C-alpha cells in the first residue's frame, strides 16, 4: 500500500500536506456531491453565509438556497452587518470571475 510519505520521498510533492491537498482536489472532482455535503455541514455548524456555502459547494447562490430548502434547512438570507455584506459581495465576485 502506498503511503503519503512515498510521494514526498519520490520528489513528486514538496510536502505531505501537498499530497493530501491534491488528493482531496481529485476526490472532489470525481464526487462533486461531497462538496455539497461539506458545504451543508459547515453552513449548519460554522454559521457560514449562503454565499460562502455556495462557493464551497461549487454552485451558485440561488442553487445553494434551493439545496438548503430541499433539505429542509432555512437559508439565512441577508448579512448581519456591513462586513458580512462585503464578504458576500467578494465571494460572489470571485465566483462569477471564475466562471467561463
C-alpha positions as a Python dict, from the first residue, in 0.01 Angstrom:
ca = {
    (1, 'X'): (0, 0, 0),
    (2, 'X'): (130, 344, -87),
    (3, 'X'): (200, 589, 190),
    (4, 'X'): (176, 967, 172),
    (5, 'X'): (545, 996, 254),
    (6, 'X'): (628, 784, -54),
    (7, 'X'): (514, 1069, -278),
    (8, 'X'): (734, 1317, -94),
    (9, 'X'): (1037, 1086, -88),
    (10, 'X'): (998, 1030, -463),
    (11, 'X'): (1010, 1410, -508),
    (12, 'X'): (662, 1413, -660),
    (13, 'X'): (539, 1662, -399),
    (14, 'X'): (712, 1908, -168),
    (15, 'X'): (524, 1802, 145),
    (16, 'X'): (272, 1556, 282),
    (17, 'X'): (20, 1840, 301),
    (18, 'X'): (59, 1899, -74),
    (19, 'X'): (-13, 1529, -138),
    (20, 'X'): (-327, 1545, 76),
    (21, 'X'): (-450, 1867, -85),
    (22, 'X'): (-404, 1725, -434),
    (23, 'X'): (-578, 1400, -336),
    (24, 'X'): (-871, 1596, -191),
    (25, 'X'): (-895, 1808, -506),
    (26, 'X'): (-918, 1495, -721),
    (27, 'X'): (-1166, 1332, -484),
    (28, 'X'): (-1396, 1633, -500),
    (29, 'X'): (-1373, 1648, -881),
    (30, 'X'): (-1478, 1285, -902),
    (31, 'X'): (-1750, 1314, -641),
    (32, 'X'): (-1895, 1667, -654),
    (33, 'X'): (-2178, 1569, -420),
    (34, 'X'): (-1918, 1563, -141),
    (35, 'X'): (-1860, 1937, -190),
    (36, 'X'): (-2230, 1995, -129),
    (37, 'X'): (-2227, 1775, 181),
    (38, 'X'): (-1926, 1961, 322),
    (39, 'X'): (-2091, 2295, 245),
    (40, 'X'): (-2412, 2186, 418),
    (41, 'X'): (-2223, 2065, 722),
    (42, 'X'): (-2020, 2384, 751),
    (43, 'X'): (-2328, 2600, 689),
    (44, 'X'): (-2506, 2432, 979),
    (45, 'X'): (-2214, 2418, 1221),
    (46, 'X'): (-1998, 2721, 1143),
    (47, 'X'): (-2258, 2988, 1066),
    (48, 'X'): (-2133, 3037, 711),
    (49, 'X'): (-2313, 3279, 486),
    (50, 'X'): (-2515, 3141, 198),
    (51, 'X'): (-2260, 3283, -46),
    (52, 'X'): (-1969, 3113, 132),
    (53, 'X'): (-2155, 2782, 144),
    (54, 'X'): (-2229, 2816, -228),
    (55, 'X'): (-1863, 2880, -302),
    (56, 'X'): (-1761, 2569, -108),
    (57, 'X'): (-2028, 2361, -284),
    (58, 'X'): (-1926, 2497, -624),
    (59, 'X'): (-2278, 2614, -705),
    (60, 'X'): (-2449, 2950, -744),
    (61, 'X'): (-2610, 3135, -455),
    (62, 'X'): (-2957, 3050, -590),
    (63, 'X'): (-2868, 2681, -630),
    (64, 'X'): (-2737, 2668, -273),
    (65, 'X'): (-3055, 2828, -145),
    (66, 'X'): (-3258, 2565, -331),
    (67, 'X'): (-3040, 2284, -193),
    (68, 'X'): (-3095, 2411, 161),
    (69, 'X'): (-3470, 2432, 108),
    (70, 'X'): (-3478, 2080, -43),
    (71, 'X'): (-3302, 1950, 268),
    (72, 'X'): (-3549, 2125, 497),
    (73, 'X'): (-3299, 2387, 610),
    (74, 'X'): (-3395, 2752, 641),
    (75, 'X'): (-3145, 2967, 449),
    (76, 'X'): (-3029, 3269, 645),
    (77, 'X'): (-3086, 3542, 392),
    (78, 'X'): (-2903, 3868, 423),
    (79, 'X'): (-2588, 3961, 609),
    (80, 'X'): (-2597, 4060, 974),
    (81, 'X'): (-2363, 4357, 929),
    (82, 'X'): (-2164, 4557, 674),
    (83, 'X'): (-1854, 4336, 699),
    (84, 'X'): (-2060, 4026, 623),
    (85, 'X'): (-2225, 4207, 331),
    (86, 'X'): (-1886, 4297, 186),
    (87, 'X'): (-1763, 3939, 233),
    (88, 'X'): (-2066, 3809, 42),
    (89, 'X'): (-2007, 4058, -240),
    (90, 'X'): (-1643, 3947, -260),
    (91, 'X'): (-1740, 3578, -264),
    (92, 'X'): (-1993, 3633, -541),
    (93, 'X'): (-1746, 3844, -742),
    (94, 'X'): (-1486, 3566, -712),
    (95, 'X'): (-1741, 3302, -811),
    (96, 'X'): (-1856, 3488, -1123),
    (97, 'X'): (-1500, 3578, -1221),
    (98, 'X'): (-1410, 3208, -1219),
    (99, 'X'): (-1697, 3108, -1449),
    (100, 'X'): (-1623, 3061, -1821),
}
